[in-house]
Amino acid sequence: MDRQVRPQIGDRGSIALEYVVMLSFGVVFVCIFLQVFEPGRGYTEDIGKPLVAYFQSLLVAISLPVP
């Protein structure tokens, strides 16, 4: 018997869908990053600077000595 192994047709579609999903995640993260940080100008006033202040206060709270 001469059986040939053929790739399933659905495999190509699933690989394309994986690229589309990864690209959409990348676009979402870039949009969020640009809401927090503007290249050339620094952190934004609306979201970026309060976010930085929050993380600085969190680091201060973590670094406090515990008696």
C-alpha positions in Angstrom: 0.0 0.0 0.0 1.2 3.4 -0.9 -0.1 5.9 1.6 1.0 9.5 1.4 0.9 11.8 4.5 -0.7 15.1 3.6 -0.9 18.0 5.9 -4.3 18.9 7.1 -5.9 22.0 5.6 -6.7 23.4 9.0 -3.1 23.7 10.1 -2.4 26.6 7.8 -5.4 28.5 9.2 -4.4 27.9 12.8 -0.9 29.3 12.2 -2.3 32.4 10.5 -4.7 32.9 13.4 -1.8 32.6 15.9 0.0 35.4 14.0 -3.1 37.6 14.0 -3.6 37.1 17.8 0.0 37.8 18.6 -0.1 40.9 16.5 -3.2 42.2 18.1 -1.7 41.7 21.6 1.4 43.6 20.4 -0.8 46.5 19.2 -2.7 46.6 22.5 0.5 46.8 24.5 2.0 49.5 22.3 -1.2 51.6 22.6 -1.1 51.2 26.4 2.6 52.1 26.5 1.9 55.3 24.4 -0.8 56.3 26.9 1.8 56.2 29.7 5.0 57.4 28.0 5.5 59.7 25.0 8.8 59.2 23.2 10.8 62.4 23.4 8.7 64.1 26.1 8.7 61.5 28.9 5.8 60.3 31.1 2.4 61.8 30.4 0.7 64.0 33.0 -2.6 62.1 33.0 -1.6 58.5 33.6 2.2 58.3 33.6 3.3 60.5 36.5 0.6 59.2 38.9 1.6 55.6 38.0 5.3 56.4 38.7 4.4 58.0 42.0 2.3 54.9 42.9 5.3 52.6 42.2 7.7 54.8 44.1 5.5 54.8 47.2 5.1 51.0 46.9 8.9 50.7 46.8 9.2 52.9 49.9 6.7 50.8 51.7 8.5 47.6 50.8 11.9 48.9 51.9 10.7 50.0 55.3 12.4 48.0 58.1 10.1 45.6 59.9 10.8 45.5 63.7 
